[in-house]
Amino acid sequence: MQATQATKVEVLPVETVTIQPVTSYRVARAYTGKIAAYRASNLGFERSGKLMEVLVREGDHVATGQPLARLDTSNLQTQRRQLKAEKAQAAAQLAELRAGPRGEDIAAAQAAVRDLEQQLSLQQVRYSRRQSLYKEGAISAEELDEFGYGRNALQARLEQTRSNLRKLQNGTREEQITAQVAVMQQLDARLADLDVTIAKSTLLAPFNGIISTKSVDEGTVVEAGQLIMKLVEAVSPEARIGIPRETTAKLRVGATEQIKMGKQTYPAKIVSILPEIDTNTRTQTVVFQIQQVTASQVPPGQTTRVELTQSVPTNGFWLPIKALTQGTRGLWNCYVVTPLNGRDGNSYTLQEKAVEILHQTGDRVLVRGTLQPGDRIVANGTHRVVPGQKVQPL
């Protein structure tokens, strides 16, 4: 009876775990980067003038091309109306040149030629009579000269009137039309330049963004290039993080990972993997677009972190960390529960096995050694057992 009680005391109950082989394990590694700087523009007018309207306030979201402020353009509008009137006048003159002289003008010129011809004919008759009188001594040479001058003046007027008639009959010269077309083009160029100046009197948003600051108010006379307001791009912020090449090779553009900023975690989509490798860190820059965050919430330059889980190929067994005891030469030991040969099938003993730790996560370790699939390992309480000790698995 006493012998039986002693035998029961020697058999120590132990908690065990049955191991199975694995060919890889997953590990999470964290990489740190920063929020990329956004586009930010200090906006101002390209010309000076009086500020008439400011159409937005600080904090407003604006779209590309949206008017933000306007200068006074009353003087420019007056100049434009004047140029339009000059253009209309020039266009009328060009139309007249292209149409040529009217029939009425030609008829009037022909009548003027006939009238002068008749006057010249009458003057010639009078002059001939005065010559006869002069030869008879009835009139002086001075009186004869007066009639001669009158005849010559009529002859000159007739030649001029005939020339005008020929011009009308020949129509408008091509050079006159070309010159008038050039006048029209000059007026069009002046109008286009004025329209550009008027357009530049309205300040437009160059991209989608948020008005971060406003420097002046209505009524202020501003100079060309003077700061009117600042616009910051309103897009989902981007994080640029350097990641080793062997890891980026397994990433896919469009995939979503988790980005941490401070204590907050946000989903982030991989938008690009830059091809260059940093010569100092030997990493590639991965660009993440962070979702559920606006540019106003995250300042550029803020530190951010991404944790990526990757698979590491290796053969081994997972054990509870409490199943290990300190060995020699950097190795660790564990205890395999084995049945006693030739004995009762309920009797077991412990066999010590040396193992090498490959990876640790939480309360378990991945090891390799002389273990076999299906071995039963003492899960904890290893400080209470020794090799060869009889145990009873729980």
ChimeraX attribute file (.defattr): number of C-alpha atoms within 10 A of each C-alpha:
attribute: neighborCount
match mode: 1-to-1
recipient: residues
	/A:1	5
	/A:2	6
	/A:3	7
	/A:4	8
	/A:5	9
	/A:6	10
	/A:7	10
	/A:8	9
	/A:9	9
	/A:10	12
	/A:11	16
	/A:12	16
	/A:13	12
	/A:14	18
	/A:15	15
	/A:16	19
	/A:17	20
	/A:18	15
	/A:19	17
	/A:20	15
	/A:21	16
	/A:22	14
	/A:23	11
	/A:24	14
	/A:25	16
	/A:26	13
	/A:27	14
	/A:28	11
	/A:29	11
	/A:30	11
	/A:31	14
	/A:32	16
	/A:33	19
	/A:34	18
	/A:35	23
	/A:36	19
	/A:37	16
	/A:38	17
	/A:39	13
	/A:40	16
	/A:41	17
	/A:42	14
	/A:43	19
	/A:44	20
	/A:45	22
	/A:46	15
	/A:47	15
	/A:48	16
	/A:49	18
	/A:50	16
	/A:51	22
	/A:52	17
	/A:53	15
	/A:54	20
	/A:55	12
	/A:56	16
	/A:57	14
	/A:58	14
	/A:59	15
	/A:60	11
	/A:61	16
	/A:62	22
	/A:63	15
	/A:64	11
	/A:65	12
	/A:66	16
	/A:67	16
	/A:68	19
	/A:69	22
	/A:70	22
	/A:71	25
	/A:72	18
	/A:73	18
	/A:74	10
	/A:75	8
	/A:76	15
	/A:77	14
	/A:78	11
	/A:79	14
	/A:80	18
	/A:81	12
	/A:82	13
	/A:83	17
	/A:84	15
	/A:85	12
	/A:86	15
	/A:87	19
	/A:88	14
	/A:89	13
	/A:90	17
	/A:91	16
	/A:92	12
	/A:93	15
	/A:94	19
	/A:95	13
	/A:96	14
	/A:97	17
	/A:98	15
	/A:99	11
	/A:100	14
	/A:101	16
	/A:102	12
	/A:103	11
	/A:104	9
	/A:105	13
	/A:106	17
	/A:107	13
	/A:108	12
	/A:109	20
	/A:110	16
	/A:111	14
	/A:112	17
	/A:113	21
	/A:114	15
	/A:115	13
	/A:116	19
	/A:117	17
	/A:118	13
	/A:119	16
	/A:120	21
	/A:121	15
	/A:122	12
	/A:123	19
	/A:124	18
	/A:125	13
	/A:126	15
	/A:127	21
	/A:128	14
	/A:129	12
	/A:130	21
	/A:131	21
	/A:132	13
	/A:133	14
	/A:134	16
	/A:135	11
	/A:136	9
	/A:137	10
	/A:138	11
	/A:139	14
	/A:140	13
	/A:141	13
	/A:142	10
	/A:143	13
	/A:144	19
	/A:145	14
	/A:146	12
	/A:147	18
	/A:148	18
	/A:149	12
	/A:150	14
	/A:151	20
	/A:152	15
	/A:153	13
	/A:154	19
	/A:155	18
	/A:156	13
	/A:157	16
	/A:158	20
	/A:159	15
	/A:160	13
	/A:161	19
	/A:162	18
	/A:163	14
	/A:164	16
	/A:165	20
	/A:166	14
	/A:167	14
	/A:168	18
	/A:169	16
	/A:170	11
	/A:171	14
	/A:172	16
	/A:173	12
	/A:174	11
	/A:175	9
	/A:176	13
	/A:177	17
	/A:178	12
	/A:179	12
	/A:180	18
	/A:181	16
	/A:182	12
	/A:183	16
	/A:184	19
	/A:185	13
	/A:186	13
	/A:187	18
	/A:188	15
	/A:189	11
	/A:190	14
	/A:191	19
	/A:192	13
	/A:193	12
	/A:194	17
	/A:195	15
	/A:196	11
	/A:197	15
	/A:198	19
	/A:199	14
	/A:200	15
	/A:201	23
	/A:202	22
	/A:203	22
	/A:204	20
	/A:205	20
	/A:206	16
	/A:207	18
	/A:208	18
	/A:209	23
	/A:210	23
	/A:211	23
	/A:212	17
	/A:213	16
	/A:214	18
	/A:215	10
	/A:216	15
	/A:217	13
	/A:218	14
	/A:219	14
	/A:220	12
	/A:221	14
	/A:222	18
	/A:223	14
	/A:224	11
	/A:225	13
	/A:226	16
	/A:227	17
	/A:228	20
	/A:229	22
	/A:230	18
	/A:231	25
	/A:232	22
	/A:233	24
	/A:234	20
	/A:235	18
	/A:236	19
	/A:237	24
	/A:238	24
	/A:239	27
	/A:240	24
	/A:241	22
	/A:242	21
	/A:243	24
	/A:244	16
	/A:245	14
	/A:246	10
	/A:247	14
	/A:248	16
	/A:249	11
	/A:250	8
	/A:251	16
	/A:252	13
	/A:253	13
	/A:254	13
	/A:255	11
	/A:256	17
	/A:257	18
	/A:258	16
	/A:259	24
	/A:260	18
	/A:261	15
	/A:262	10
	/A:263	5
	/A:264	7
	/A:265	14
	/A:266	14
	/A:267	15
	/A:268	25
	/A:269	19
	/A:270	19
	/A:271	17
	/A:272	15
	/A:273	20
	/A:274	13
	/A:275	10
	/A:276	10
	/A:277	15
	/A:278	13
	/A:279	8
	/A:280	6
	/A:281	10
	/A:282	12
	/A:283	18
	/A:284	23
	/A:285	21
	/A:286	22
	/A:287	22
	/A:288	29
	/A:289	24
	/A:290	26
	/A:291	17
	/A:292	10
	/A:293	15
	/A:294	14
	/A:295	19
	/A:296	16
	/A:297	9
	/A:298	14
	/A:299	15
	/A:300	16
	/A:301	14
	/A:302	14
	/A:303	17
	/A:304	18
	/A:305	20
	/A:306	23
	/A:307	15
	/A:308	17
	/A:309	13
	/A:310	14
	/A:311	11
	/A:312	11
	/A:313	11
	/A:314	14
	/A:315	15
	/A:316	26
	/A:317	22
	/A:318	21
	/A:319	23
	/A:320	17
	/A:321	17
	/A:322	16
	/A:323	23
	/A:324	26
	/A:325	17
	/A:326	11
	/A:327	14
	/A:328	8
	/A:329	6
	/A:330	9
	/A:331	14
	/A:332	18
	/A:333	18
	/A:334	26
	/A:335	26
	/A:336	24
	/A:337	26
	/A:338	18
	/A:339	17
	/A:340	14
	/A:341	10
	/A:342	7
	/A:343	9
	/A:344	9
	/A:345	9
	/A:346	10
	/A:347	16
	/A:348	22
	/A:349	21
	/A:350	21
	/A:351	15
	/A:352	15
	/A:353	17
	/A:354	19
	/A:355	21
	/A:356	17
	/A:357	18
	/A:358	15
	/A:359	14
	/A:360	15
	/A:361	11
	/A:362	7
	/A:363	9
	/A:364	15
	/A:365	20
	/A:366	23
	/A:367	21
	/A:368	17
	/A:369	16
	/A:370	8
	/A:371	20
	/A:372	14
	/A:373	12
	/A:374	11
	/A:375	16
	/A:376	19
	/A:377	27
	/A:378	25
	/A:379	20
	/A:380	19
	/A:381	13
	/A:382	16
	/A:383	10
	/A:384	8
	/A:385	15
	/A:386	13
	/A:387	14
	/A:388	14
	/A:389	14
	/A:390	21
	/A:391	22
	/A:392	17
	/A:393	20
	/A:394	9
